[in-house]
Amino acid sequence: MKRNLLTLVIGAVLILVFALLLFTFQVRISEVAVVTTFGKPTREITEPRSFPFFKWPWPIQKVYKFDKRVQTFEDKLTEDLTADGITLNTMVYIGWRITDPGTFFPKFAGGSVTEAEKTLEGILRSAKSGIVGRHPLSDFVNVDDQALKFDAIEDEIKALVQTQLQANDYGIQVEFLGIKKLGLPESVTQAVFDQMTQERQRLVSQAQNEGEAEAQTIRSAAERKAAEILAAAEGEATRIRGLGEAEALESLRTFERNPELANFILGLRALEQSLKDRSTLILDQHTPPFNLFQGFPTNRPAAR
């Protein structure tokens, strides 16, 4: 009796487990799911929950699960022409994820990620070729870091790919995109090097011209400052000469009023010039200006 009861319990548990497997399913936090009824999508699940979802057993209903995390892949190295006609080899990596499983499932043969990536690669190749063709080689390869436009080009390719995905309603969203590899065919390498050399020479010439212009500005400023200093000095010299001439004129008027004083001062200056060095003088006391050694005349007229 006990053995029969145990067998019944085990059988009931197995039936319950089998029923749960047939009629319920779980969706992980990293997954999305599509439920089909007789092969046609009838329900999509984008958010997990703590208890199982219900479904009818196969062949009535079937559950397809997809990873909703970001998936990455790289396209192949392809040759594209730049805006200035240079062949450029490019490789791009892309990160994408499924945003609408109900739309994604019927588009790609039962939700095949491999088929989705093939379609995405074709769209990416077309978008990349179009964007590369809008930019000259100098936007990709340049001696001046400020002239490179990698970020802008990557954003343009990403925007174009996303636009085409939305237009075709693939249920896919691009999360990031970047240029992984750039290369030049051997046939155009020398031409590119020549172009880079010319660009370097242009930058050198530009730097020299800017330096010469700056030097000319400095020279002009120095010449202007020197002219200002010279003008100020000439003005000051003119003022001093004017003062000197005024004082000389005043002295001349004084000498005209007192000729004897003028003669006396001139005699003193002559003596001063004669006695600058140690000298022995043999002179006539009556010869000017040496007559000053005789003393001042006592019969000088009184000053008026």
C-alpha positions as CSV (number, residue, x, y, z in Angstrom):
1,M,0.0,0.0,0.0
2,K,2.8,2.4,1.0
3,R,4.7,1.5,-2.2
4,N,1.6,2.3,-4.4
5,L,1.2,5.6,-2.6
6,L,4.8,6.6,-3.2
7,T,4.5,5.6,-6.8
8,L,1.4,7.7,-7.2
9,V,3.1,10.7,-5.6
10,I,6.2,10.4,-7.8
11,G,3.9,10.0,-10.9
12,A,2.0,13.1,-9.9
13,V,5.1,15.1,-9.5
14,L,6.4,13.9,-12.8
15,I,3.1,14.8,-14.5
16,L,3.2,18.2,-12.8
17,V,6.8,18.8,-14.0
18,F,6.0,17.7,-17.5
19,A,2.9,19.9,-17.5
20,L,5.0,22.9,-16.4
21,L,7.5,22.2,-19.2
22,L,4.7,21.9,-21.7
23,F,2.5,24.9,-20.6
24,T,4.9,27.4,-19.0
25,F,8.2,29.0,-19.8
26,Q,10.6,31.5,-18.2
27,V,12.4,34.6,-19.8
28,R,15.7,35.7,-18.3
29,I,16.5,39.4,-17.6
30,S,18.9,39.3,-20.6
31,E,16.4,37.9,-23.0
32,V,13.3,38.8,-25.0
33,A,10.9,36.3,-26.5
34,V,8.3,35.8,-29.2
35,V,5.4,33.3,-28.9
36,T,4.1,31.9,-32.2
37,T,0.7,30.2,-32.7
38,F,0.8,27.8,-35.6
39,G,3.9,29.5,-36.8
40,K,2.7,33.1,-36.7
41,P,3.9,35.5,-34.0
42,T,1.1,36.3,-31.6
43,R,2.8,37.6,-28.5
44,E,6.1,39.2,-27.6
45,I,7.7,39.5,-24.2
46,T,10.3,42.2,-23.5
47,E,10.3,42.3,-19.7
48,P,10.9,39.3,-17.4
49,R,8.8,38.4,-14.3
50,S,9.2,36.3,-11.2
51,F,6.6,33.6,-12.2
52,P,6.4,31.7,-15.4
53,F,4.6,32.7,-18.6
54,F,1.8,30.4,-19.9
55,K,1.8,28.9,-23.4
56,W,0.0,26.0,-25.2
57,P,2.2,23.1,-26.0
58,W,3.8,22.5,-29.4
59,P,2.6,22.3,-32.2
60,I,0.0,24.9,-31.1
61,Q,2.5,27.4,-29.7
62,K,6.3,27.7,-29.7
63,V,8.6,30.2,-27.9
64,Y,11.6,31.8,-29.5
65,K,14.1,33.6,-27.2
66,F,16.6,36.2,-28.2
67,D,19.5,37.8,-26.4
68,K,18.6,41.5,-25.9
69,R,22.1,42.5,-24.8
70,V,24.3,44.5,-27.1
71,Q,25.9,42.3,-29.8
72,T,29.0,43.3,-31.8
73,F,30.5,42.4,-35.1
74,E,33.0,43.8,-37.6
75,D,32.5,44.2,-41.4
76,K,35.2,43.3,-43.8
77,L,38.0,45.5,-45.0
78,T,36.6,47.2,-48.1
79,E,37.8,49.8,-50.6
80,D,36.0,53.1,-50.8
81,L,36.7,56.3,-52.7
82,T,37.1,59.5,-50.8
83,A,35.7,62.9,-52.0
84,D,39.1,63.7,-53.6
85,G,39.2,60.4,-55.5
86,I,41.7,58.5,-53.2
87,T,41.0,54.8,-52.6
88,L,40.8,54.1,-48.9
89,N,40.5,50.7,-47.1
90,T,38.2,50.8,-44.1
91,M,36.9,48.4,-41.5
92,V,34.1,49.3,-39.1
93,Y,32.9,47.7,-35.9
94,I,29.3,48.0,-34.7
95,G,27.2,47.3,-31.6
96,W,23.5,46.5,-32.0
97,R,20.6,45.0,-30.0
98,I,17.1,43.8,-30.6
99,T,14.5,46.3,-29.5
100,D,11.3,44.9,-31.1
101,P,11.3,41.0,-31.1
102,G,7.9,40.9,-32.7
103,T,9.2,42.8,-35.7
104,F,12.7,41.1,-35.6
105,F,11.4,37.5,-35.7
106,P,9.6,37.5,-39.1
107,K,12.2,39.6,-40.8
108,F,15.1,37.2,-40.3
109,A,14.0,33.6,-40.9
110,G,12.7,32.8,-37.4
111,G,14.8,35.4,-35.7
112,S,18.2,34.2,-36.9
113,V,21.0,36.5,-35.6
114,T,23.3,35.3,-38.3
115,E,20.8,36.5,-41.0
116,A,20.3,39.7,-39.1
117,E,24.1,40.4,-39.1
118,K,24.3,39.6,-42.9
119,T,21.6,42.2,-43.6
120,L,23.2,44.7,-41.2
121,E,26.6,44.2,-42.9
122,G,25.1,45.0,-46.3
123,I,23.5,48.2,-44.9
124,L,26.7,49.1,-43.1
125,R,28.8,48.7,-46.2
126,S,26.5,50.9,-48.2
127,A,26.3,53.6,-45.5
128,K,30.1,53.5,-45.0
129,S,30.8,53.9,-48.7
130,G,28.4,56.8,-49.0
131,I,29.8,58.7,-46.0
132,V,33.5,58.1,-46.9
133,G,32.7,59.5,-50.4
134,R,31.6,62.7,-48.8
135,H,34.9,63.4,-47.1
136,P,38.4,64.1,-48.5
137,L,41.4,62.0,-47.4
138,S,42.6,64.8,-45.1
139,D,39.7,64.1,-42.8
140,F,41.0,60.6,-42.2
141,V,44.8,61.1,-42.5
142,N,46.3,64.4,-41.6
143,V,49.5,65.8,-39.9
144,D,47.2,68.2,-37.9
145,D,45.2,66.4,-35.2
146,Q,42.7,69.2,-35.2
147,A,41.8,68.5,-38.8
148,L,40.9,64.9,-38.3
149,K,37.1,64.2,-38.3
150,F,36.9,60.6,-37.0
151,D,34.1,61.3,-34.5
152,A,32.0,63.2,-37.0
153,I,32.4,60.5,-39.7
154,E,31.5,57.7,-37.2
155,D,28.4,59.6,-36.1
156,E,27.4,60.1,-39.8
157,I,27.7,56.4,-40.6
158,K,25.8,55.4,-37.4
159,A,23.0,57.9,-38.2
160,L,22.7,56.6,-41.8
161,V,22.6,52.9,-40.7
162,Q,20.0,53.6,-38.0
163,T,17.8,55.5,-40.5
164,Q,17.9,52.6,-42.9
165,L,17.1,50.1,-40.2
166,Q,14.1,52.2,-39.0
167,A,12.9,52.7,-42.6
168,N,12.9,48.9,-43.2
169,D,11.4,48.2,-39.7
170,Y,13.9,45.5,-38.6
171,G,13.4,45.9,-34.9
172,I,17.1,46.6,-34.4
173,Q,18.9,49.6,-32.9
174,V,22.6,50.6,-33.3
175,E,24.2,51.4,-29.9
176,F,27.7,52.3,-31.1
177,L,29.8,52.4,-34.2
178,G,33.5,53.1,-34.8
179,I,36.3,52.9,-37.4
180,K,38.6,50.0,-36.5
181,K,41.1,50.0,-39.3
182,L,42.2,52.4,-42.1
183,G,44.6,51.5,-44.9
184,L,45.8,52.6,-48.2
185,P,46.4,50.4,-51.3
186,E,50.0,50.1,-52.3
187,S,49.2,51.8,-55.6
188,V,48.2,55.1,-53.9
189,T,50.5,55.1,-50.9
190,Q,53.2,57.2,-52.6
191,A,50.6,59.7,-53.9
192,V,49.3,60.0,-50.3
193,F,52.8,60.5,-48.9
194,D,53.4,63.2,-51.5
195,Q,50.1,64.9,-50.5
196,M,51.1,64.7,-46.8
197,T,54.5,66.2,-47.7
198,Q,52.8,69.0,-49.5
199,E,50.5,69.6,-46.6
200,R,53.4,69.7,-44.2
201,Q,55.2,72.2,-46.5
202,R,52.0,74.3,-46.5
203,L,51.9,74.3,-42.7
204,V,55.6,75.3,-42.6
205,S,55.0,78.1,-45.1
206,Q,51.9,79.2,-43.1
207,A,54.0,79.2,-39.9
208,Q,56.8,81.2,-41.6
209,N,54.3,83.8,-42.9
210,E,52.6,84.1,-39.6
211,G,56.1,84.6,-38.0
212,E,57.1,87.2,-40.5
213,A,53.8,89.1,-40.0
214,E,54.3,89.0,-36.3
215,A,57.9,90.2,-36.7
216,Q,56.7,93.0,-38.9
217,T,54.1,94.0,-36.3
218,I,56.8,94.1,-33.6
219,R,59.2,96.1,-35.9
220,S,56.4,98.6,-36.7
221,A,55.6,99.0,-33.0
222,A,59.3,99.5,-32.2
223,E,59.7,102.0,-34.9
224,R,56.6,103.9,-33.8
225,K,57.8,103.9,-30.2
226,A,61.3,105.1,-31.3
227,A,59.7,107.9,-33.4
228,E,57.7,108.9,-30.3
229,I,60.8,109.0,-28.1
230,L,62.8,111.0,-30.7
231,A,59.9,113.5,-31.1
232,A,59.7,113.9,-27.3
233,A,63.5,114.3,-27.1
234,E,63.6,116.9,-29.9
235,G,60.7,118.7,-28.2
236,E,62.6,118.7,-24.9
237,A,65.9,119.8,-26.7
238,T,64.0,122.7,-28.4
239,R,62.6,123.7,-25.0
240,I,66.1,123.7,-23.4
241,R,67.6,125.6,-26.3
242,G,64.9,128.1,-26.0
243,L,65.6,128.5,-22.3
244,G,69.3,128.8,-23.0
245,E,68.8,131.4,-25.7
246,A,66.6,133.3,-23.4
247,E,69.2,133.3,-20.6
248,A,71.9,134.2,-23.1
249,L,69.8,137.1,-24.3
250,E,69.3,138.3,-20.8
251,S,73.1,138.0,-20.1
252,L,73.8,139.9,-23.3
253,R,71.5,142.7,-22.2
254,T,73.3,142.8,-18.8
255,F,76.7,143.0,-20.6
256,E,75.5,145.8,-22.8
257,R,74.5,147.8,-19.7
258,N,77.9,147.1,-18.0
259,P,80.7,146.6,-20.6
260,E,83.4,146.5,-17.8
261,L,81.6,143.5,-16.2
262,A,81.6,141.8,-19.5
263,N,85.3,142.3,-20.0
264,F,86.0,141.2,-16.5
265,I,84.0,137.9,-16.9
266,L,85.6,137.2,-20.3
267,G,89.1,137.8,-18.8
268,L,88.3,135.3,-16.0
269,R,87.2,132.7,-18.5
270,A,90.4,133.2,-20.5
271,L,92.5,132.8,-17.3
272,E,90.6,129.6,-16.5
273,Q,91.3,128.1,-19.8
274,S,95.0,129.1,-19.6
275,L,95.5,127.6,-16.1
276,K,93.7,124.2,-16.6
277,D,97.0,122.4,-16.6
278,R,100.1,123.1,-14.5
279,S,101.8,125.8,-16.4
280,T,104.6,128.4,-15.9
281,L,103.5,131.7,-17.3
282,I,105.8,134.6,-18.5
283,L,103.4,137.3,-19.2
284,D,103.0,141.0,-19.4
285,Q,100.8,142.3,-16.6
286,H,99.5,145.0,-18.9
287,T,98.3,142.5,-21.6
288,P,94.6,141.4,-21.2
289,P,93.5,139.2,-19.6
290,F,96.6,139.0,-17.4
291,N,96.2,142.6,-16.3
292,L,93.7,141.2,-13.8
293,F,96.5,140.1,-11.6
294,Q,97.2,143.8,-10.9
295,G,93.9,144.1,-9.0
296,F,90.7,145.9,-9.7
297,P,91.0,149.6,-10.7
298,T,90.1,151.9,-8.0
299,N,88.7,154.6,-10.2
300,R,85.8,152.4,-11.5
301,P,82.7,154.4,-12.3
302,A,79.9,153.8,-9.9
303,A,77.2,151.4,-11.0
304,R,74.1,153.0,-12.3
